[in-house]
Amino acid sequence: MDSKPSILCVLGPTGTGKTAAAIAVSRRLPGSVVNFDSRQVYRDFPVVTAQPDAEEQAACPHLMYGFLETREKMNAARFVDMAHEHIRQVLGEDRLPMLVGGTGLYLRSLLQGIAPIPEIPEDIRRGVLERLEKEGPQVLHRELTEVDPDYAARIHPNDSQRNARAAEVFAATGRNMTWWHSEEHQKAPYRYLKVGMKIALDDLTPKLAARIDIMLKHEALEEARRAYEICPDPEAPGWTGIGCAELLAYIRGEMSLEETKQRWIRNTRAYAKRQMTWFKKEKDIEWFAPGDNEAIAERVERWLAEAG
């Protein structure tokens, strides 16, 4: 009998029905969803980031969605602190914490411990930000590919925040992000089951394109316009997400709506591919087909029974 509290982790690439799987589990036993998607934390982008809708959130409690302002930064360390707090809250309510999302680094940081990267000297940080402004994140990403190809493969060349962070950490410590993330620290005090949604990328791609069509019909562009009125700073962290960045470019007159849509589809597909690559390296995931939610719920019931 394992005395550690149990948590369920539902993971996989974007657009594979993770929320629906968690809700299916919650119908059989009391559970609460705790988000671990780095983009779904932003308050101004519920449609663009595909946050659970009102009906889904009414099915069971959903935590850590849509609480962060566009100009605020989210990172793994902040996520871990918040997630532990919410997990304790859910366990105190005698419910099963169900971690749902696709940001693999956040989940790994929670379960395996997070690397204590030292404080970056201000002169190094300022130098990287000056380079970012003059040369763009793509140049930093090309350099990152040379010193840390594994981490470079996980982030988009246009992601200003993460490329700058990787550059400043390497400049300050002489160690790349992969080294820091592989350092094992205090593990989370949980017994956990990880279930993943597995689908071929070519089968997922048309589903992603269809979902973007639905987002546009559900006023994704209008949502982005409202967000731009609140925060017109294109460098704000909330604007770096896929969908947000493309719609911002359209709002600023940098491309047509059709170009925006095609780039959004292309970047979403590339992101899903990076997520698949990340999770493929995890050895303890039990894989299910998207939509196989009753089988997932049955597996969770058996797993909980094993704990005694």
C-alpha positions as CSV (number, residue, x, y, z in Angstrom):
1,M,0.0,0.0,0.0
2,D,1.4,3.4,-1.1
3,S,0.8,6.1,1.5
4,K,1.5,9.0,-0.9
5,P,-1.5,11.0,-2.2
6,S,-2.5,10.0,-5.7
7,I,-2.7,12.4,-8.7
8,L,-3.7,11.8,-12.3
9,C,-1.8,13.4,-15.2
10,V,-3.6,13.6,-18.5
11,L,-1.1,14.8,-21.2
12,G,-0.5,14.9,-25.0
13,P,-0.3,17.3,-27.9
14,T,-2.7,20.1,-28.4
15,G,-6.2,19.3,-29.7
16,T,-6.4,15.7,-28.6
17,G,-9.3,15.8,-26.1
18,K,-7.5,15.8,-22.8
19,T,-10.1,17.8,-21.0
20,A,-12.9,15.4,-22.2
21,A,-10.9,12.5,-20.8
22,A,-10.5,14.2,-17.4
23,I,-14.2,14.9,-17.3
24,A,-15.0,11.3,-18.1
25,V,-12.9,10.3,-15.1
26,S,-14.6,12.9,-12.9
27,R,-18.0,11.3,-13.7
28,R,-16.9,8.1,-12.0
29,L,-15.2,9.6,-9.0
30,P,-14.8,13.2,-7.6
31,G,-12.0,15.0,-9.3
32,S,-10.7,18.5,-10.0
33,V,-8.7,19.6,-13.1
34,V,-5.5,21.5,-12.5
35,N,-4.1,23.1,-15.7
36,F,-0.5,22.6,-16.8
37,D,-0.7,24.4,-20.1
38,S,1.5,27.4,-20.2
39,R,-0.8,29.4,-22.5
40,Q,-4.2,28.6,-21.0
41,V,-3.2,30.6,-17.9
42,Y,-3.9,33.9,-19.8
43,R,-7.1,35.7,-18.9
44,D,-7.5,37.6,-22.2
45,F,-7.3,34.5,-24.5
46,P,-9.8,31.9,-23.5
47,V,-10.8,31.1,-27.1
48,V,-7.4,31.4,-28.8
49,T,-5.7,29.1,-26.2
50,A,-8.6,26.7,-26.2
51,Q,-9.4,26.9,-22.5
52,P,-12.2,24.7,-21.3
53,D,-15.6,26.3,-22.1
54,A,-18.4,27.0,-19.6
55,E,-20.0,23.6,-20.0
56,E,-16.7,21.8,-19.5
57,Q,-15.9,23.8,-16.4
58,A,-19.3,23.1,-15.0
59,A,-18.7,19.4,-15.2
60,C,-16.1,19.5,-12.5
61,P,-13.8,22.1,-10.8
62,H,-11.1,23.6,-13.1
63,L,-8.2,25.4,-11.6
64,M,-5.4,27.6,-12.9
65,Y,-7.1,28.7,-16.1
66,G,-7.4,32.3,-17.3
67,F,-6.0,34.1,-14.2
68,L,-2.9,35.8,-15.6
69,E,-2.7,39.2,-17.3
70,T,-1.2,39.4,-20.8
71,R,1.8,41.4,-19.5
72,E,2.6,38.9,-16.8
73,K,5.2,36.1,-17.1
74,M,4.6,32.4,-16.3
75,N,7.4,30.0,-15.8
76,A,8.0,26.5,-14.5
77,A,9.0,27.6,-11.0
78,R,5.9,29.7,-10.6
79,F,3.8,27.0,-12.0
80,V,5.2,24.4,-9.5
81,D,4.5,26.6,-6.5
82,M,0.9,27.2,-7.6
83,A,0.3,23.7,-8.6
84,H,1.4,22.3,-5.2
85,E,-0.9,24.7,-3.5
86,H,-3.9,23.7,-5.7
87,I,-3.2,20.0,-5.4
88,R,-3.2,20.3,-1.6
89,Q,-6.5,22.2,-1.8
90,V,-8.1,19.4,-4.0
91,L,-6.8,16.6,-1.8
92,G,-8.2,18.5,1.2
93,E,-11.6,18.3,-0.5
94,D,-11.2,14.6,-0.9
95,R,-11.1,14.9,-4.6
96,L,-8.6,13.5,-7.2
97,P,-6.2,16.1,-8.6
98,M,-6.2,15.7,-12.4
99,L,-3.2,17.5,-14.0
100,V,-4.3,18.3,-17.6
101,G,-2.2,19.9,-20.2
102,G,0.6,19.8,-22.8
103,T,3.5,21.8,-21.3
104,G,5.9,18.9,-20.6
105,L,8.5,20.9,-18.8
106,Y,5.9,22.1,-16.3
107,L,4.8,18.6,-15.5
108,R,8.3,17.2,-15.3
109,S,9.3,20.1,-13.0
110,L,6.4,19.3,-10.7
111,L,7.0,15.5,-10.5
112,Q,10.8,15.4,-10.7
113,G,11.8,18.6,-9.1
114,I,12.9,21.9,-10.6
115,A,16.4,23.0,-11.2
116,P,17.5,25.9,-9.0
117,I,19.0,28.1,-11.7
118,P,20.9,30.9,-10.0
119,E,19.9,34.5,-10.3
120,I,21.1,36.0,-13.6
121,P,23.3,39.1,-13.2
122,E,21.6,42.3,-14.5
123,D,24.3,43.2,-17.0
124,I,23.9,39.8,-18.7
125,R,20.1,40.0,-18.8
126,R,20.3,43.5,-20.2
127,G,22.7,42.4,-22.8
128,V,20.6,39.6,-24.0
129,L,17.5,41.8,-24.1
130,E,19.4,44.3,-26.2
131,R,20.4,41.6,-28.6
132,L,16.8,40.3,-28.7
133,E,15.5,43.8,-29.7
134,K,18.2,44.4,-32.3
135,E,18.6,40.9,-33.8
136,G,15.3,39.1,-33.0
137,P,14.6,35.8,-31.3
138,Q,15.5,33.8,-34.4
139,V,19.2,34.6,-34.1
140,L,19.2,33.6,-30.4
141,H,17.4,30.4,-31.4
142,R,20.0,29.5,-34.1
143,E,22.7,30.0,-31.4
144,L,20.7,27.8,-29.0
145,T,20.6,25.1,-31.6
146,E,24.4,24.9,-31.5
147,V,24.7,24.8,-27.7
148,D,21.5,23.0,-26.7
149,P,19.8,21.2,-29.7
150,D,17.4,19.3,-27.5
151,Y,16.0,22.4,-25.8
152,A,16.0,24.3,-29.1
153,A,13.8,21.6,-30.7
154,R,11.1,22.2,-28.0
155,I,10.7,26.0,-28.5
156,H,9.6,28.1,-31.4
157,P,12.2,30.3,-33.1
158,N,9.9,33.3,-32.6
159,D,9.5,32.7,-28.8
160,S,11.2,35.8,-27.5
161,Q,10.8,34.9,-23.8
162,R,12.2,31.4,-23.9
163,N,15.0,32.0,-26.3
164,A,16.2,35.0,-24.3
165,R,16.0,32.9,-21.1
166,A,18.0,30.1,-22.6
167,A,20.6,32.6,-23.8
168,E,21.0,34.4,-20.4
169,V,21.2,31.1,-18.5
170,F,24.0,29.8,-20.7
171,A,25.8,33.1,-20.6
172,A,25.7,33.3,-16.9
173,T,26.3,29.7,-15.9
174,G,28.1,28.1,-18.8
175,R,25.4,25.3,-18.6
176,N,22.5,24.9,-21.1
177,M,18.9,24.5,-20.2
178,T,18.9,20.7,-20.9
179,W,21.6,20.3,-18.3
180,W,19.7,22.3,-15.7
181,H,16.5,20.5,-16.4
182,S,18.1,17.1,-16.1
183,E,19.5,17.8,-12.6
184,E,17.4,15.8,-10.2
185,H,16.1,17.7,-7.2
186,Q,13.4,17.0,-4.6
187,K,10.7,15.0,-6.2
188,A,7.0,15.7,-5.6
189,P,5.4,13.6,-2.8
190,Y,2.8,12.1,-5.0
191,R,1.9,8.7,-6.4
192,Y,0.9,9.4,-10.0
193,L,-0.5,7.9,-13.1
194,K,0.3,9.4,-16.4
195,V,-2.1,8.8,-19.3
196,G,-1.4,10.2,-22.8
197,M,-3.3,10.8,-26.0
198,K,-1.5,9.2,-28.9
199,I,-2.3,10.1,-32.5
200,A,-0.3,10.3,-35.7
201,L,0.6,13.9,-36.6
202,D,-0.9,13.6,-40.1
203,D,-4.2,12.5,-38.6
204,L,-4.1,15.3,-36.0
205,T,-3.3,18.1,-38.5
206,P,-6.7,18.4,-40.2
207,K,-8.3,18.3,-36.7
208,L,-6.1,21.3,-35.7
209,A,-7.0,23.2,-38.8
210,A,-10.7,22.6,-38.2
211,R,-10.4,23.7,-34.6
212,I,-8.8,27.0,-35.7
213,D,-11.8,27.5,-38.1
214,I,-14.1,27.0,-35.1
215,M,-12.0,29.5,-33.0
216,L,-12.3,32.1,-35.7
217,K,-16.1,31.6,-35.8
218,H,-16.2,32.0,-32.0
219,E,-14.6,35.4,-32.2
220,A,-11.0,34.6,-31.7
221,L,-10.1,37.7,-33.7
222,E,-12.4,39.9,-31.7
223,E,-10.9,38.4,-28.5
224,A,-7.4,39.4,-29.7
225,R,-8.6,42.9,-30.5
226,R,-9.9,43.4,-27.0
227,A,-6.7,42.0,-25.6
228,Y,-4.7,44.5,-27.7
229,E,-6.7,47.4,-26.3
230,I,-5.8,46.2,-22.8
231,C,-2.2,45.4,-23.6
232,P,-0.8,46.9,-26.8
233,D,2.8,45.8,-26.0
234,P,3.7,43.1,-28.6
235,E,6.6,41.9,-26.4
236,A,4.2,41.1,-23.5
237,P,4.5,37.4,-22.6
238,G,0.8,36.6,-23.3
239,W,1.3,37.6,-27.0
240,T,4.0,35.1,-27.6
241,G,1.7,32.1,-27.7
242,I,0.7,30.4,-30.9
243,G,-2.5,31.9,-32.2
244,C,-2.0,35.1,-30.2
245,A,1.2,36.0,-32.1
246,E,-0.4,35.4,-35.5
247,L,-3.6,37.4,-34.7
248,L,-1.5,40.2,-33.3
249,A,0.4,40.4,-36.6
250,Y,-2.9,40.7,-38.4
251,I,-4.2,43.4,-36.1
252,R,-1.0,45.3,-36.7
253,G,-1.5,45.1,-40.4
254,E,1.5,42.8,-41.1
255,M,-0.4,40.1,-43.0
256,S,-3.8,39.2,-44.4
257,L,-6.4,37.2,-42.6
258,E,-5.8,34.2,-44.8
259,E,-2.1,34.4,-44.3
260,T,-2.7,34.7,-40.5
261,K,-4.9,31.5,-40.6
262,Q,-2.4,29.5,-42.6
263,R,0.5,30.5,-40.4
264,W,-1.5,29.7,-37.3
265,I,-2.2,26.2,-38.6
266,R,1.4,25.7,-39.6
267,N,2.8,26.8,-36.2
268,T,0.2,24.8,-34.3
269,R,1.2,21.7,-36.2
270,A,4.8,22.4,-35.5
271,Y,4.0,22.8,-31.8
272,A,2.1,19.6,-31.7
273,K,5.1,17.8,-33.3
274,R,7.4,19.3,-30.6
275,Q,5.0,18.1,-27.9
276,M,5.0,14.6,-29.3
277,T,8.8,14.6,-29.4
278,W,8.9,15.6,-25.7
279,F,6.4,13.1,-24.5
280,K,7.9,10.3,-26.5
281,K,10.9,10.5,-24.3
282,E,8.9,9.9,-21.2
283,K,9.0,6.2,-20.2
284,D,6.1,6.0,-17.8
285,I,3.1,7.1,-19.9
286,E,0.2,4.8,-20.6
287,W,-1.1,5.7,-24.1
288,F,-4.7,5.8,-25.3
289,A,-6.4,6.9,-28.5
290,P,-8.1,10.3,-28.4
291,G,-11.7,9.8,-27.4
292,D,-11.1,6.5,-25.6
293,N,-12.3,8.1,-22.4
294,E,-14.2,5.3,-20.8
295,A,-11.1,3.1,-21.1
296,I,-9.1,5.8,-19.4
297,A,-11.6,6.2,-16.6
298,E,-11.6,2.4,-16.0
299,R,-7.8,2.4,-15.9
300,V,-7.8,5.2,-13.3
301,E,-10.3,3.3,-11.1
302,R,-8.1,0.2,-11.2
303,W,-5.0,2.3,-10.4
304,L,-6.7,3.9,-7.4
305,A,-7.9,0.6,-6.1
306,E,-4.3,-0.7,-6.2
307,A,-3.3,2.0,-3.7
308,G,-5.6,0.3,-1.2
